[in-house]
């Protein structure tokens, strides 16, 4: 049985009726992974033996009629920055290779320990979630299942590629500036970045605390809604999580959108966006209008400042967060005595005192971090340094408020906003790695949402002439995930594009 093709919401019914077993479903997923993983390279780690043991336990409980969680028996894979007690959590980095997480992330507690999903493996990602292509991972590139010569997006590229290639049933990613929605767009999958505070960040290895959120990457909107309603909620271990009720999103998808006003930011439809993408967005706007939605053009005037604002804030917070990786407490520690001696000699020649420990610390970070991470640490440290913090970081926070106010103002006039997720479809591997500015420009339509802290979902809105997916994103009001999910579901059901699969 090719159970790996299934969607979570449909396979749950088959498991509950005992038409199939969790063991059969898990074996089927691993069979699929073994068949296509050499091409896709979505996973860093796989735990087949542990997964099958857990599947058998769930099957035995189900046979006995014991009460089980709503996701009992569903294979779930996680981005490699999400902590699972007893398993390696390396964030796609050499510096955390071999680090074993001593606790569960809040979302792991909710989805696996309580809801009963089966953890099958950690997925590849840009190192410490810094990237838009999954090319900065220490463990190599992940490939886009629609065209293996192209990137799957990032930083949650492994999660999206796994869903596009049917290498599992459900996955999680994290989104700091588009890291869920970018790969969802590039791979034709569904990715949602919840409102900041909608769920807990506890157990997610920090990149930029004020921007990032964990969220589902799935095969369809209904699966995303099901996952989100289970993983959302307040956590007293995370002071940024909101103590607010969580809607039953998966039960609120039907009913149409004839009472909805959708705003189209004119800044999202400019000359810098691929014309094929703009035409696809316009076609989908027309479809939504025919289904009863009211369309209104709006403006986000400060959007032009979003990219530099985002990168100043994100890099500044990253430089602070990554200071803890010193090789002394956990993770990689250099054994390169020659390099340590070379550092000491250079400092001595400059008449600057340096201890053995400090030299080891420097070499560990030089060897343990990749070039993109080091670039962001250096830039972030500079932006926070004495004499520059007011000029860069403080000013960026003020501009962030202006951008946030633009979204608040626009969402007073409209129920949701709509536009393309990315300015281009997926690009070829290696074409932008030597041009950081060109790579950063890929985030131009996603980072404003993180700065504003509002929710956003990306779904497949069509294909370009090269048969590559084109992402459409819907942006909602604070904690109004139900409206963007409902709109995305309505359009998804109209288009039926989630049924199209890449030929591997």
LOTI-311993 format. One record per residue (C-alpha): residue in one letter; z negated, x negated, y. Coordinates in steps of 0.5 Angstrom, whole numbers, plus 500, padded with zeros to 3 digits. Each point is the difference from the previous one (the first is absolute). Layout:
BEGIN
aZXY;...
REM end
This chain:
BEGIN
x500500500;x502497507;x493503503;x501494505;x505505504;x495505501;x496502507;x493500500;x499508501;x504502495;x498495494;x492502502;x502507497;x503497494;x494496499;x495505501;x504505495;x500494495;x507500499;x500493501;x494495500;x498495505;x501494495;x508502500;x500501507;x497493501;x505497495;x506503503;x498497506;x499493498;x507500496;x503502506;x497494504;x502495494;x507503500;x501499508;x495496503;x504493499;x505503505;x495503505;x494496499;x495505503;x494498497;x495494501;x495502494;x501505494;x494502496;x503504494;x494499495;x495502505;x505506502;x501502493;x493500498;x498505506;x506504498;x497501493;x493502503;x503505504;x504503494;x494500496;x496504506;x505505501;x500501492;x493502501;x501504505;x496496505;x501501508;x505495503;x502498507;x506503503;x504494498;x497498494;x506496496;x504499505;x502492501;x499497507;x502494503;x497497506;x502495505;x497493499;x495501506;x496505497;x494498497;x499502492;x493498497;x501495495;x508498502;x504495504;x501502507;x504495503;x504503506;x506497498;x497493502;x499493497;x493500504;x497506496;x504498493;x494501495;x495504504;x497506496;x498506504;x493501499;x500508502;x505506501;x503502506;x499507502;x507502498;x499497493;x493504500;x503507502;x507499496;x498496494;x492501499;x500507502;x507503499;x501496493;x507497502;x501493496;x501494503;x506496497;x501494505;x500497507;x507500504;x503495504;x500500508;x501495506;x494495500;x494504503;x505505502;x503496505;x508502500;x505505499;x504498494;x495497495;x503493500;x494497502;x496501494;x498494496;x502503494;x508501502;x504505502;x500507498;x507503500;x503507502;x502504494;x506503504;x503493501;x496494497;x503496505;x496503505;x493501503;x495506498;x497500507;x493498501;x494498500;x499505494;x507499497;x498499493;x497507500;x506503503;x505496495;x495503494;x501507502;x508499501;x500497494;x496505496;x495494498;x494505500;x498507502;x496498507;x499495504;x496498507;x501495505;x497499507;x504501507;x498495506;x506501504;x505504495;x498496494;x500507496;x506503504;x505494500;x500499492;x500508499;x506500505;x504494497;x499503493;x501507500;x493502499;x494504503;x495496504;x494503504;x496496506;x494505501;x496501506;x496493502;x493502497;x503506495;x498495494;x495494499;x503493501;x494498496;x503495494;x506499504;x501492502;x500500507;x506498504;x499504507;x494505500;x502504505;x507502498;x500500492;x500506495;x501501493;x504505498;x505502494;x507498498;x503505495;x506503497;x499507504;x497503506;x495504495;x498494496;x498497507;x496506502;x496501494;x498492500;x498501507;x496506500;x496496494;x499494504;x499502507;x493501502;x494497503;x497494498;x493497502;x502493499;x506501505;x498501507;x507502502;x501506495;x499507503;x495505497;x505505500;x502506495;x506498496;x506505499;x503502493;x506497502;x504501494;x498507500;x503501507;x507498500;x504506499;x501505505;x506498504;x500497507;x503505505;x494500504;x500493501;x502496507;x503493498;x500495506;x506494499;x498494504;x506498504;x497493499;x501500493;x508502500;x502494505;x506495499;x495495496;x500505494;x506500495;x505505501;x500502493;x492501501;x501504506;x505505497;x496501494;x494502504;x504505504;x503503494;x493501498;x498503507;x505505499;x498502493;x493501502;x502504506;x504504496;x494501496;x496503506;x497494503;x500499508;x503494502;x498496507;x502494503;x494496502;x498493503;x495494498;x501496506;x496494498;x503499494;x504494502;x493497500;x498501493;x503494497;x496495504;x494504500;x500501493;x501493498;x495497505;x494505497;x502499493;x501492500;x493500504;x496504495;x504496495;x498493502;x492503500;x501503493;x503494497;x495495503;x496502493;x505496496;x497493500;x500498492;x492500500;x498507498;x506503496;x507499499;x504494500;x497493501;x504494501;x500494496;x505496504;x496494501;x505496503;x502505505;x492501502;x500492501;x506501505;x497505504;x494496501;x504494502;x504504505;x494502503;x496494500;x507497504;x499505505;x492498500;x498507498;x495501495;x501504494;x496501494;x502500493;x499508499;x504501507;x506496497;x500504493;x500506504;x506498504;x504498494;x498506496;x502505505;x507495501;x501501493;x497507498;x504504506;x508501500;x504499507;x499507502;x493500500;x499494503;x505502506;x496506501;x493497500;x502494505;x503506504;x494504500;x495494501;x504499506;x500507503;x492500499;x499493503;x496499506;x504501506;x505504496;x496506497;x501504507;x507499501;x502502493;x495503495;x497504506;x506502503;x503502493;x494505499;x502503507;x507501498;x498503493;x496505504;x506502504;x505501494;x494504496;x500504506;x508501500;x499503493;x494504502;x504503505;x507501496;x496504495;x497505504;x507502502;x502500492;x497501493;x503493498;x505495502;x506497495;x504494500;x503495496;x495496496;x504493501;x505498505;x504497494;x501501492;x497495496;x503493501;x502494495;x495495498;x499494504;x504502506;x494501505;x495495497;x502495505;x500504506;x493503501;x502504506;x505504497;x496501494;x494503505;x506504503;x500504494;x493503501;x503503507;x499508498;x494499495;x495496504;x499505506;x497505495;x495495498;x498499507;x499507501;x496501494;x504506498;x503502493;x507499498;x504501493;x507497498;x504504496;x508499497;x504503505;x507498497;x504494499;x504495504;x508498497;x497494496;x495505496;x494498503;x494505502;x499502507;x493502502;x498506504;x493500503;x496506503;x494498504;x494505501;x494501504;x493497498;x498502494;x505505499;x503497494;x502507497;x505502505;x504493499;x499501492;x503507501;x506498504;x502494496;x499505494;x505505503;x505495501;x499496494;x501507496;x506501504;x504493499;x497499493;x501493501;x494498496;x504502493;x505494502;x498493496;x503493501;x504498494;x496494497;
REM end
